[in-house]
């Protein structure tokens, strides 16, 4: 849990917080002071804190859905990023509020039944579960992207078919721990390859009319996620030269073949974001990169774009 020791008045637009380093120094290192805009500070230290009831409900729902629909759904989105960044690459993942899965249209009726049994209600293209708190009413939201639309309100993505056909996903043990290293929840589930998660993130900002606007509402979080995945894999590859620590060209190209996406679209989001300083601070000091290498990030995105589109 975060311990907020001091803050600067919100009238100036910033909160100054010091994060006490309670967790293992081998992975985290010494925490620095983070100066964040007031709305992002609220997101990071309240809405996305491990003590937040919505986050706890989101974590529990993710594992419940994966267990009940084993073999039918594949985790993507923010929690998919969290697995690869936190459990695999050894950085610190930023918790997600919403949950995203890929699924086949043939599983739609079973998915709807399971979601209703878990207390979720259908709300257009997603499922929601109210979380009552003492002050406000929040919701856990779960989105399913199908290989083809099973209903008029559902969303599909052409990335789903090659992901299932080529098994661009792994059965993994996913552990979520708080900042003291105390387990919150864990279990086995299917998570999409990082290349597939990235393709979906890139697509949201490349083909914006294909998605509802709220998919880009937390653009700062998407930039943090993409940076963490892209730079995390490059760093591990360069440091260890170990097998498995690279982004696979064949996967990137196959997904690009079914639908073109532009990795550099994320860099444009970063450039235009009013939260650029927040993004830099979160990546450097929360996720644990130590520094924010903007130009190198831009170059890596260009390389991914060239790799994905090669020969097409």
Buried (B, 14 or more C-beta within 10 A) or exposed (E): BBEBEEBEEEEEEBBBBBBEEBBEEEEBEEBBEBBBBBBBBBBBBBBBBBEBEBBBBBBBBBBBBBEBBEEBBBBBBBBBBBBBBBBBBEBBBBBBBBBBBBBBBEBBEEBBEBBEEBBBEEEEBBBBBEBEEEEEEBBBBBBBBBBBEBEEEBBBBBBBBBBBEBEBBBEBEBEBBBBEEEEBBBBEBBBBBBBBBBBBBBBBBBBEEBBEEEBEEBBBBBBBBBBBBBBBBBBBBEEEEEEEBBBBEEBBBBBBBBBBBBBBBBBEBBEEBEBBBBBBBBBBBBBBBEEBBBEEBBEBBEBBBEBBBEEE
